Amino acid sequence: MVKKLIFALALSSFSAQGLYAQAQLVPEQYSLEKAEDYAAYNNDVVRCVDWIINTPISEGRNIRRNVYEFLLQWTAGSPDLLISISPDNLPFEISHPDLLILFMGAWAKYAIVHKDYKDHLAANEYAVLTILDFMESNKALLPEEDATTQKFKAMREKGTLRKHLKKALSKMKK
């Protein structure tokens, strides 16, 4: 339910621009209709996440929209992937669509690369660290850091981030 709500929120933040590929990132005429369709696009998901990480947020807006649409559809529909999202495990405001999509994409990338869709703690930690690094490299292009982001950065520096995420994830299971 939360996954579908996040998907709708993020997708509504971008104008629909069709499902054609740009810069060989998004596969042409991809089909995510059946459960077995998703695994065929694992490498594309990883490639798209890497492109987001390595491309300043101010560049490639049209490509970015198509990449976001593909990632949103893949992460929302993948039968193997379950992303846990709450204010306790996000280092940013949930209303920031660029960061939300990167968080979900980084979580998916971790699961795909490590062939482990069950280790939510490791995937969450990877996604948070990816977001913090992305925010740092795009500092001039993103809104000023809020208290939540500063708290997560401090936990990373102190080495307490994993412990915090473990606690946050355990609260979600209750």
C-alpha positions, 0 to 999 in steps of 0.5 A: 500500500505504501509502495503504491502511494509513494509511486503515485506521489513521485510519478505525479511529480513528473510529466509523463513523456512516454516510454522511449529510451534516451541515452541507452538508459531506459530500454525501448518498449519495456514491459513490466506486466508479469512478475517474471518480466522484472528480472530481465531489466535488473541491469537496466535498473543498476545502470539507471541508478548509476546514471542518477548518482553520477549526473548532476541533478541540474543536467539531463532533465528529459532523460532524468524523467524517463529514468525516474518513470522506469525506476518507479515502475520497476520498484513499485511492481517488482515481486522480489523487492520490498522497500521500507520507507518511514521518516525514521530511515530517510535522511531527507523530506519524503516530499523531495521526489528526486531524492525519493526515487534515488533512495528507492533506486539505490535500495533496488541496486543493492538488492540486485548487485548483491542478489539479496532482496531480504537484507533490508538493513544493508539495502537501507544503509546503502540507500542512505549513504548513496543519498548523503553522497548525492546530496553532498555532490549536488549541494549547490543544486538542492535545498539547504540541508534540514535537521534530518539530513544533518542528523543522518550525516552526524550518525554516519560520522559517529558510526551509529547509522547502522544501529539507528537504521536497525532500530527504525526497521524493527519499528516498522515490522511491529 
